[in-house]
Amino acid sequence: TGSSAGSEGTGSGGTTSNSSNTSTAQEEEKRITARIAAPQSAVAGADAIFRGEALGFIGEPIQNARFLWNFGDGATAEGKSVLHVYEFPGEYAVFLSASSGEFSATARTRLSVAPTQVSIVSIETGESGFIEIKNDGVQDLDLSRWQLGAGGRFFPFPSGTILVSHKSLRF
């Protein structure tokens, strides 16, 4: 599993005026903050989960903020917590725009996507048959939403099926 990296940015919005006893107006710009919680690395073809946070003027979480994501590979999404699958290995800049009312903020982080290194290492036919797959990558791999197929039949991996780095599983 990838570790989580946070990235924070700031934004701006409307201004407010404060009057002093000497009748001079002073402008203070109010700002909200956006943060990204995301893995620092992922594997091509596997799920990566991104979470956004919007913080108000004094650091309080903003309820009902709008979150727009750009994953750096041509894909976008909307939502506080989103799932994205990178098709190709590479380095990507992930961009988040958070807004609430007239205020907005942005944050950015980087993500390294490694090639998928899964292979079929053994097949046993018959009633007690199996297919053994191996993860030769350096990261554990979440196989949720993946499936094996042969002869027109498919086996979907149960949610939360993890193929540990440099290990194999039989199905």
Secondary structure per residue as TSV (DSSP state, phi and psi in degrees):
chain	resnum	aa	ss	phi	psi
A	1	T	-	360.0	145.4
A	2	G	-	-80.7	150.6
A	3	S	-	-80.6	165.6
A	4	S	E	-98.7	135.5
A	5	A	E	-119.2	138.2
A	6	G	E	-108.5	148.3
A	7	S	E	-139.0	140.5
A	8	E	E	-130.0	146.4
A	9	G	E	-141.8	173.2
A	10	T	E	-126.5	167.9
A	11	G	E	-145.0	-168.0
A	12	S	E	-144.2	176.9
A	13	G	-	-166.3	-141.6
A	14	G	-	-68.8	167.3
A	15	T	E	-115.1	159.9
A	16	T	E	-128.8	149.9
A	17	S	E	-107.1	140.0
A	18	N	E	-120.5	133.6
A	19	S	E	-102.0	136.9
A	20	S	-	-94.9	174.9
A	21	N	T	-64.4	-18.7
A	22	T	T	-93.3	11.3
A	23	S	-	66.0	22.0
A	24	T	-	-95.5	138.2
A	25	A	E	-91.3	137.4
A	26	Q	E	-124.7	128.2
A	27	E	E	-92.8	130.0
A	28	E	E	-122.0	126.4
A	29	E	E	-86.8	126.7
A	30	K	-	-89.4	141.2
A	31	R	-	-132.9	145.9
A	32	I	-	-110.0	167.1
A	33	T	E	-125.9	143.2
A	34	A	E	-114.3	143.2
A	35	R	E	-133.8	148.4
A	36	I	E	-117.5	130.9
A	37	A	E	-111.6	116.1
A	38	A	E	-152.3	159.2
A	39	P	E	-68.7	152.9
A	40	Q	S	-80.8	-20.5
A	41	S	E	-146.1	158.6
A	42	A	E	-148.2	175.5
A	43	V	E	-118.9	134.8
A	44	A	T	-55.7	131.9
A	45	G	T	90.0	-9.3
A	46	A	S	-105.6	156.2
A	47	D	E	-67.8	140.4
A	48	A	E	-127.7	133.1
A	49	I	E	-105.9	132.1
A	50	F	E	-119.9	134.6
A	51	R	E	-125.6	135.9
A	52	G	E	-109.7	156.5
A	53	E	E	-140.9	137.7
A	54	A	E	-118.4	129.4
A	55	L	E	-116.8	140.1
A	56	G	-	-79.0	-168.6
A	57	F	T	-57.9	-32.7
A	58	I	T	-112.5	19.5
A	59	G	S	89.9	8.3
A	60	E	-	-82.5	144.1
A	61	P	B	-61.1	137.4
A	62	I	-	-92.4	122.1
A	63	Q	T	-79.3	145.3
A	64	N	T	63.4	27.4
A	65	A	-	-72.1	157.0
A	66	R	E	-101.8	134.3
A	67	F	E	-121.4	122.5
A	68	L	E	-117.6	128.5
A	69	W	E	-112.0	144.6
A	70	N	E	-129.5	119.3
A	71	F	-	-89.3	0.8
A	72	G	S	81.3	1.1
A	73	D	S	-119.7	17.0
A	74	G	S	96.6	-8.2
A	75	A	-	-99.1	148.3
A	76	T	E	-133.2	164.5
A	77	A	E	-157.1	164.9
A	78	E	E	-127.7	137.2
A	79	G	S	143.5	157.2
A	80	K	S	-68.8	-41.0
A	81	S	E	-126.9	121.4
A	82	V	E	-132.2	154.3
A	83	L	E	-110.5	136.8
A	84	H	E	-139.8	144.9
A	85	V	E	-118.4	120.5
A	86	Y	-	-84.7	131.1
A	87	E	S	-82.1	-28.3
A	88	F	S	-127.5	145.8
A	89	P	-	-64.4	155.2
A	90	G	E	154.2	-175.4
A	91	E	E	-106.3	129.6
A	92	Y	E	-128.3	143.4
A	93	A	E	-99.3	123.1
A	94	V	E	-102.1	130.7
A	95	F	E	-121.1	134.3
A	96	L	E	-123.2	133.0
A	97	S	E	-117.1	121.5
A	98	A	E	-114.9	137.9
A	99	S	E	-142.1	152.4
A	100	S	E	-151.9	115.2
A	101	G	T	61.3	-129.4
A	102	E	T	-89.0	2.0
A	103	F	E	-104.5	145.9
A	104	S	E	-147.4	159.6
A	105	A	E	-150.9	158.8
A	106	T	E	-130.2	157.3
A	107	A	E	-145.7	157.2
A	108	R	E	-144.0	146.0
A	109	T	E	-145.6	167.5
A	110	R	E	-113.0	150.7
A	111	L	E	-139.8	132.1
A	112	S	E	-102.2	124.8
A	113	V	E	-110.1	118.9
A	114	A	E	-89.5	155.0
A	115	P	-	-66.8	150.7
A	116	T	-	-72.2	131.9
A	117	Q	-	-127.3	57.1
A	118	V	E	-108.3	135.7
A	119	S	E	-138.9	155.5
A	120	I	E	-87.1	121.7
A	121	V	E	-104.9	-19.0
A	122	S	E	-160.2	142.9
A	123	I	E	-133.3	129.3
A	124	E	E	-120.7	122.7
A	125	T	-	-89.9	172.6
A	126	G	S	101.0	-178.7
A	127	E	T	-62.0	-35.1
A	128	S	T	-101.6	25.6
A	129	G	-	-69.3	167.1
A	130	F	E	-156.9	165.8
A	131	I	E	-123.1	128.8
A	132	E	E	-108.3	127.6
A	133	I	E	-118.1	152.5
A	134	K	E	-130.9	142.3
A	135	N	E	-102.2	105.9
A	136	D	-	-89.2	3.0
A	137	G	S	-78.1	170.6
A	138	V	S	-88.5	-6.6
A	139	Q	S	-114.9	147.9
A	140	D	-	-62.2	149.3
A	141	L	E	-123.6	123.1
A	142	D	E	-82.8	115.5
A	143	L	-	-91.2	7.5
A	144	S	T	-53.8	137.6
A	145	R	T	73.9	4.8
A	146	W	-	-94.2	163.7
A	147	Q	E	-151.4	151.7
A	148	L	E	-99.8	142.3
A	149	G	E	-137.7	142.0
A	150	A	E	-160.9	137.3
A	151	G	T	58.4	32.7
A	152	G	T	79.7	2.0
A	153	R	E	-110.4	146.5
A	154	F	E	-129.0	142.4
A	155	F	E	-118.1	107.0
A	156	P	E	-80.8	134.3
A	157	F	-	-71.4	135.6
A	158	P	-	-62.8	149.2
A	159	S	T	-55.4	136.4
A	160	G	T	85.8	11.1
A	161	T	-	-77.1	116.7
A	162	I	E	-110.4	127.3
A	163	L	E	-100.9	106.8
A	164	V	-	-66.1	145.5
A	165	S	T	-54.2	132.4
A	166	H	T	60.8	26.3
A	167	K	-	-127.9	167.8
A	168	S	E	-126.8	159.4
A	169	L	E	-132.8	147.4
A	170	R	E	-108.7	138.7
A	171	F	-	-127.8	360.0
